[in-house]
């Protein structure tokens, strides 16, 4: 294989690596934004529930413990 061909392949691989890195960074930022949006939704729900049920904090521990034992978080 000629040296020129090897250099071309190396250049192509470097470009592909840069593009893959940029795609991963974009995905990471999108995931971060989605996680932040979910956190805000959960906080709003928590506040709403607390307003509707002032004893929610006390009841939440029991409900959470039950959910941990009965729910598969990876199930769709």
ABEGO torsion letter per residue (X at the ends): XBAAAAAAAAAAAAAAAAAAAAAAAAAAAAAAAAAAAAAAAAAAAAAAAAAABAAAAAAAAAAAAAAAAABBAABX
